[in-house]
């Protein structure tokens, strides 16, 4: 062990030592309160604490660096080791920012550089913690916790190809504190189950996976409760089983998938706004934009407190909707490759802001209509005899809307001049909205019989007549 301008380089397993500038190495445990410490050769300890309160109650700030392919092995068995300013620390655990107002930073950098924790890793226990894994570095532990106790702030950044954070159990991003996980530029995080924002009392958790090759992989599930998941620029998230957005009471979870190549793959099901059986409902939003994709092998369920929206995004699989589907955010296109079923209490919101600026829903399977259809015109008056192709359906159509609502119509708007019809085409059927060019609904322009399939018993065109209930039957 040597001291060089407040930088310590340990050459092997070390014993207790106290330094004049406040760094302490305590009986086979690495306890760093101030300054920088670099591990450049293989080192074995019982516990690691970076950033804690000093004996004079002054909050400390330390920076641990593992580089040059060195391995820092924290092989304690979990037993109690001691207490620093009222906070316990245990063997085998790693702590960055142990005490209130303390700050602990760890940087694991370079190929083969490793920080191995036999037990759990806390990034922001009561204080502020930051973990940086870069340039092929690797960190392993059992459970990973980012932003643990009230007032804590934890940040983990995994960047560059070959960099890995691997947890044999789960990773929690934001328990009661604030947690942030950034996976960038080909970095990778692997664990059993990811939970983002676990407590209503917390300050939310935020996870970003960005860049081609960047990956968050959970062998069981990803659960977004009080926070957000952002997948962008070709990043990927993979669940071995289920995904959840807002599955706890009062939870507010959001997942946004943006950009070509950006994906969230669920190998079983995805639930938005509630638990598996709908017995517990939170608030969940799924937004897919600009070539992003979300897949669920056994389907997506959007509960009554959930929503699906996006422009240029794709759901790969079947969708059952009890909540809100709104293609576009502003007018745009949303694709569902499987079946779409709209349950009786659901809402489908379509925006029509111009002859080419309107929402489209492309359905690769069957379409079962139900619930409320809301048409938002945003003050726009539909042009006469111009078809607005709202739905493209490759499979069959059935069911009915219980109500049609017209939102933000232009002055002089007359719903009695609208007709809805189903025209066949190369890619299946097209559900069209058309405004007649006079006040007589009976004179609505309809395509030739060879190119249209009229919906309803007896092959009747569906018209929303004056003084008539706006119920539309697709059966």
Beta strands, then each sheet from edge to edge (+ up, - down):
strand 1: 2-4
strand 2: 7-9
strand 3: 17-18
strand 4: 24-26
strand 5: 29-32
strand 6: 34-39
strand 7: 43-45
strand 8: 47-50
strand 9: 61-66
strand 10: 71-74
strand 11: 80-84
strand 12: 87-90
strand 13: 94-96
strand 14: 103-109
strand 15: 114-117
strand 16: 121-123
strand 17: 128-134
strand 18: 138-141
strand 19: 144-146
strand 20: 153-159
strand 21: 164-167
strand 22: 171-173
strand 23: 178-184
strand 24: 188-196
strand 25: 205-210
strand 26: 215-224
strand 27: 226-232
strand 28: 236-239
strand 29: 243-245
strand 30: 252-258
strand 31: 263-266
strand 32: 270-272
strand 33: 283-289
strand 34: 293-296
strand 35: 300-302
strand 36: 306-310
strand 37: 313-316
strand 38: 319-321
strand 39: 324-327
strand 40: 333-336
strand 41: 340-342
strand 42: 347-351
strand 43: 360-363
strand 44: 367-369
strand 45: 372-376
strand 46: 388-393
strand 47: 397-401
strand 48: 403-407
strand 49: 418-425
strand 50: 428-435
strand 51: 452-453
strand 52: 462-463
strand 53: 472-473
sheet 1: 1+ 2- 6- 9- 14- 17- 20- 23- 25- 27- 30- 33- 36- 39- 42- 45- 48-
sheet 2: 3+ 4- 5+ 8+ 13+ 16+ 19+ 22+ 24+ 21+ 18+ 15+ 10+ 7+
sheet 3: 3+ 4- 5+ 8+ 13+ 16+ 19+ 22+ 24+ 26+ 28+ 31+ 34+ 37+ 40+ 43+ 46+ 50- 49+ 51-
sheet 4: 3+ 4- 5+ 8+ 13+ 16+ 19+ 22+ 24+ 26+ 29+ 32+ 35+ 38+ 41+ 44+ 47+ 53-
sheet 5: 3+ 4- 5+ 8+ 13+ 16+ 19+ 22+ 24+ 26+ 28+ 31+ 34+ 37+ 40+ 43+ 46+ 50- 49+ 52-
sheet 6: 11+ 12-
end
